[in-house]
Amino acid sequence: MIAFVRGVVSDIGVTNAVIEVGGVGLDVQCTPNTLAQLRMGQQATVPTSMVVREDSLTLFGFATDEEKHTFELLQTASGVGPKLAQAMLAVHTPDEIRRAITSDDVKALTRVPGVGVKGAQRIILELRDRIGAPTGAALDRHMLPGSGAQGWQTQVHAALVGLGWSAKEADRAVAMVSEEAAAAAATPDVGALLRLALRSLSTS
């Protein structure tokens, strides 16, 4: 298995990055928080988890080993696959996930697209004794590469669609966070806006 990749970031997309390792470009699926810490043309070390299927090999990348560990632990719960685990980390930090599970916060977990009440209850039941206590760590929010006043709508919209929301729902969410983006002037934090958009969809 590939525990991490180290190389030059040759491309950054909405949901993935391409990292060149030994002349080979590795396509790594990433959460917004991970993408926020990558810079085009710069060296990066990304903790990774490889998911093997009969017809595919998919590499998922993370900002920290803590995110990677949480991603892998979430998949030990019934009904949680890699895409859903990644979506959970797009909406919540690892510590927020630990807090939700240890405090039986079903509502927090159901903010994630694809997690219903029964699914959230199952995740809590199966992981409560293994997830660990929340540490109180705050999310270090970074601006996504290339983000700015003219680009955040496209990035947030594409990320929402990639996480399973319809284009119409993504349009509505982008409109709902426009006020927060305007308040950020020329440097909106796309990662923060994406989280706000996800939460607005989950409560609407």
N, C-alpha and C positions, 0 to 999 in steps of 0.2 A: 504494500500500500504506500501511497505518497503522503508523507506526514506534513511536508511543507514544500513550497517552491520558492526559489530565489532567482531573480533575474530582472531584466529591464522591462518596464511596463510599455508595451508597444501600442496598445489600444485600450480605451475605456468606453464601455457602453453603458446602457441604463441598468442592466442587470448582470453584466459580466465584464471581465477584463481579460486581455490577452497578455501573458507574460512570457517573454522569450527566454528559454533556458537551453543553453547549448545549441543554439541555432534553430530550435523548435519552438513554435508559438503555442503555448498551452492556454486553452480557453477555460477560464475559471469563473464559475457562477458565484456571484457575491451579493451580499446584502448592501443596502445604501450606506450603512456605517463603514463597511469595508471599503467600498468604492471611494468614500470621502477621504480616505487616507492615502490613496494612490495618486501618483503624478506621472503624466506622460513623459517618457524618456528617462525616468529616474529608476534607480535600483530599488527593488522591494522584496521583502521576505513575507510570504503569506502562508499562515497555517492552513492546511487543507485536509479535506476528508473525501475519499474517493467512494462513490456509490457505483457498484457493479450490477448491471442488469444483463439479461440474455442478449439484448440488442444494443447496449450502450455502456460506455464508461464515462461517468460524469464527475468532474472535479469541482467541489464546492470550496470556496475560500472565505477566510474570516479575518477580521481585524486583530483578534487576540486568540490565544489558546483557550481562554474562558468561553468565548463564543463557539469555538469548535467543539469543546467538551459538551456544552449545552445542546448543540445541534445533534451530536451523536446520542446523548442521553434521551432527548425527546423522542428519537426514533425507536426507543425500546418500549414506548407506550403503544398499545394496540391502536391501529388505525392512523398512526402518524408516520408518514413517509418523508423523504428528504425535502420535497417541495413545500410541504406543510410546515416542517421544522424550520425551513428557511424563512417562510412567511412569518412565523412566530417571532423570529429574530429581527425581521424587518419592522415589526410593530413594537416589540418590547426589547429592552436590554436583557442580558442574562439575569441580572439582579431583579428586574421587574418580573421576570418569569418565575424565579425562585419565590419571590414575595407572593405572587398570585397563587402559586401551587400550595405553599405552606400555610396560607391564610384562607384557603378555600374560596378564592375570589373568582368565581365562575364568570362574572361579568367582564373582568379584565381579559380573560382568555378568549371569550367569544368576540372580542374586537378584531380578532384575526380572521380574515376571509377563509372559510372552510371549516371553522371550529364552531360547532353548535353547542347547545347546553349539555347534551348527553356526552358529546366528545370531550368537553371541558371537564365534566365530572369524572370521566374515565381517566383522563390525564392526571388529574389531581389524585385520584385513588391509587393509581399505579406508580406515581413518581414521588408522592409526598415524603416517603421515608428514604428516598435516594437522592433527591435534588439538592439537599443542603439548605442551610439557613441563608437568608439574604445578608449581604455584607454592608449594604448602605452605600455602595459605590454609585456615584453619579455618572450619567452618560456624558462623555466628552464629545460634544457635537462639533463637527468640522463641516466646512462648506465643500460640496462636491466639486471635483475638478471641472473647470470650464463653466461653472454656474454663474449666473448674473441676472440682471433685470430682464433680459430678453430671452433667457433660455430655460428658466425654471418650470414654466408651464409644460413644455414638451417633455422634460425629464420626469416630472411628477406624474403626468398623464401616462407615459409609457411604462413607468414602474408599476402603477396601479393596474394597468391592463395585464402586465406580466405576472402580477400576483393573483390574477383571477377575476378582477372586477370588469364589468362591461365598459365599452367606450363611453356610453351615456353616463354611467355612474362616475367614471373618471372625470368627465367634463364637469359634472356637478360638484365633485370634490375639489377640483382645481378652482372653481368659482368661489367655493366656500372659504378657501384659505388665501384668496387674493388680498384681503385686507392686511393679513399678517405679512405677506410678501411686500406690499407697498410700504409698510412701516420699516422694512429692512433696507429701504432705499436701493443703492446700487449693488448690494452684496447679500441677497437672500440666501439663507441656509437651506439648501434643497433637501438635505436629510431631515431637518426639523419640519419643513413644510410637508414632506411625504408622511411623516408620522402623524401630523395634524390632520392631513387628508384621510388617512386610514381611520383615524378615530372618529372623524366626522361621518364617514360612511357607516361605521359600525353603530353609531348612535342615531342615525337618521332613519 
